[in-house]
Amino acid sequence: MKIATFNINNVNRRLPNLLAWLALARPDVVCLQELKAEQRAFPEAALAGAGYHAVWAGQRTWNGVAILSRGAAPVLTRTELPGDPSDVQARYIEAAVRGMLIASIYAPNGNPWPGPKFDYKLAWLERLRKHATTLRRSGAPVVLAGDFNVAPTDLDIYQTRSWDDDALIHPDSRAAFRRLVGRSWTDALRKLHPQEPLYTFWHYRRMRWQRDAGLRLDHLLLSPNLAGRLASSGVDRAVRGQEGASDHAPAWIELAGSSG
């Protein structure tokens, strides 16, 4: 079973890129982030034509998350991250797919630091940690996939000092990610590639794609009862180099065995 996460950075603008990648990679489940489309503008019909059912939480501006499934339709279980009823940003969606719980996550960027946006990022990641613990304790096989907007270690960013004051690599952001992963969750990309950069994001500015000046912001975390099924993982880097591409590339895992 192949599960992928892809910050599409405007699902309608990048729809040709998305459909081409789906046809080539044929993932079973895809978590999308940064839809930049309100609920009724999501391209459900085009994705259905490509063989994918979908659930989504749209939002007009920079947010929005979705889960696609090839074959079996995802069963929506949650469209918000618990812990703050006043939070209306579309950053979390969860569905049951083939005997698993899959969450598509778009964590806050947090810039500028310091400031209220950074405070919101840390609070959001703490809410995610608490909810992840609840999911893990339920006994369900769980995959938390998405753009966490954290490069967890220095291995996850190209050699530079230009990002030192950025919320993506701030020590508090990294500490929040470490608390989330803890001793229970498996960082699937890093587990199988312990010494490789595996960048998933290259900013449009300053020729960062051409220079391979990337960061690993997109992650797939596995609950303990899925960790033993992890067979392979990687990043489809070539997608980032296509015309009209998102500034992210899809990251993916393959799980041995079957679910559901």
N, C-alpha and C positions, 0 to 999 in steps of 0.2 A: 504493500500500500504506500503510495507516494503522496506526501503532504507538503505543500509549499506555502510560502508567505511572500507577498509582493506589494510593496508600497507603490501603487500605480500612479499617484500624483496626477489625478484627474482622469477618472475612468472613461469618460466620453471622449476626451481629447486623445487618450492613448488607446482607445478601443482596438484599432487595427493592430497595434503592437501586442496587446493582450491576447487577441484572438490568434495571432500568428504563433505566439509562444505556447498557448494552450494546445494548439494542433500539433506542435512539435514535441513538447515535453510530456503531454498527456498526464498531468497530475490527477490523482483521484479526488483530492481536496485542496482548495486554494483559499487562503485568507488574504483579503485585500484591505489596504488602508489608504487613507487620504483620497476618498472618492471624489470629493469636491463636487458633489451632485446632491440636490435635494431628493427626498424619497421617491417622488414620482418620476424623476429624470434618470433613474438607474436603468441601464440597458439590459433589462431582463430578457427581452425577446432575442436579442443578438446572442446572448450567452446560452439561452436555451437552444438556439440553432446550432451552437457548437457542442451541445450535449451536456450542459451544466445547469443544474438546479441552483437556486440562490436564495439566501436570506440576507437582508442588509438593513443598516440603519444609516440613512442618508442625512446630509447636512449641506447647506448651500455653500459655505465658505471652504475652509481647508480640511475639515474633518470628514467623517464618514468611514464605515467599516462594513465588510461583507464576508460571507463564507459561501464558496461555491463547492458543489459536489457533483461528480460525474456518476451517473447511474442513480443510486439511492438519494432521495431528496433529504437535505438537512432538516432537522426538526428544531425549530427555534426554542431556546430555553431562557434567554436573557438578552436584553438590548441596552443594559446600562451596568456600570460597575457600582456595586452597593457601597454604602458608607457616607454618601453625601447627596441627599435628595435635591439640593439646589443645583447640582452639576448637570447641565443640559448638553454638554458637548458630546457628540457622537464618536466615542473613542473605544467602545467595547461592545462586542456581540459574541454570543455563545450559542452553540447548537449541538445536538446529538447527531452524530454521523457514524454509521456503521459500527455501532457499539462503543463509540468513544464520545467524550465531550471535547469539542474543539472550540477554542476562543481565538478570535481575531482582535488584536490589540494595537492601538495607536496611542502610545504614551505621549504626554505633552513634551514639547521641545524644551521649554524652560528658560529660554533666553528672552530678555537680557538678565544676566546674573550680576549682582543680586537684585531681587525685586519680587513682586507678587507672582509673576509667571513661574519663577523658579520655585517659590514656596508651593505653588499649586502642583508643580511636577513632583516634588518630593511627597506631598500629601497623597497624590494620585497613586504613586508607586507603592506607598504604604497600604493604601486601600486594596491595591492589587495583591499585595503579599497576603493580606488577611483573607481575601476571597480565595486565593490560590490554596491556602491552607484548608479552607472549608471544602473546596473541591477535592483535594487530595484525601482528606479524611473520609469523604463519602465512599471511597473505594472504587470509584469509576476510573477507567483509563482516561487520562487528560493530556491534551496538547495545548500549550499556551504559545501562540505563534503571532508574530507581528513586528512592527517597528517600535522598539522600546525606547528609542532615542537616547540610548546609552552605549558608548563604546567601552566595554567593561574593563579592559586593561590596555597597557601601552602597545601590546601586540595587535590591538584592534584599531589602530590608527597609524597612518604613515608617519615617518619621522619628521616631526615639525614642532615648533613652539608656537605657531600662529593660532592654535586653538586652546591655549592654556587657560584662558578666562571664559571658555565656552561651557555652557551647561551640559553639553553632551559628554564631556570628560571630567567634569568637576568631581572632586573627591566625594562629595555628598551624593552625587548621582551614582557613582560607582559603588558606594557603600550600600545605597538602596537596592541596587541590582543584586549585590552579593547577598543581602538579607533575603531577597525574593528567592533566589536560587537555593540558598541555604545548603543543607546536607541531603535534601530530599529530591530536588529537581535536577534533571540532567540537561545541561546545555549541549544540545545534540551536535551542533556544528563543531564546537570546540572539543567535544569528546572524541570525535574521530579524526580531528585535524589539530592536534595539540600545539603545533608549532607554526602553523600557516596563518597568514593574515586574514584570508577569506573576506575581503571587503565586500560590503553589500551596498554602499552609498558613495557616490562621487559627486561633489557639488558641481553645478554648471559653471561656476566662475573659475578663473585663473587656470584654465586647461587642466583641471584636476583629473578628469577621466583620461586624457591623453598622457598625463604623467603618472597614472595609477596612484594618485594621492587620495586614497579612499579611507573609509571607516566601516567597521562592522556594527551596524545599528539594528539589524534585523535578526531575530533569534527565534529558535524553536525549543521550548522547554518541555521535557517529558516527565510525567509522574513516575514514581518508582515502579509501578506495575507495567510500564511500557518500556523502560530503559533497556531491558534485556532483549527487546525485539529490534533495537536500532541496528540496521544493516548497512546503511550508507547515508551520506549527507553531502551537500555541496551548494555552490552558487552558480547560477547560469549567467556568468559575467557578460557573455556576448550580447545579451539582451540590452544592456546599458549602452552599447555602442551603436545601436540602430538609429536610424533617422526618426526624430520625434520621440525619443525614448524618455521614460521616467529617469530621474536621477538616482533611482534604486534599481538593483537587479533582484530577480527572484532567488530566494534561498529555499532549500528543500531537504527533506529526509525521506528515506524509504524504511518501512517497518516490515520485518519478516512476519510470516503468518497472516492470518485473516481475522477480521473482526466483524461481528454482526452477521 
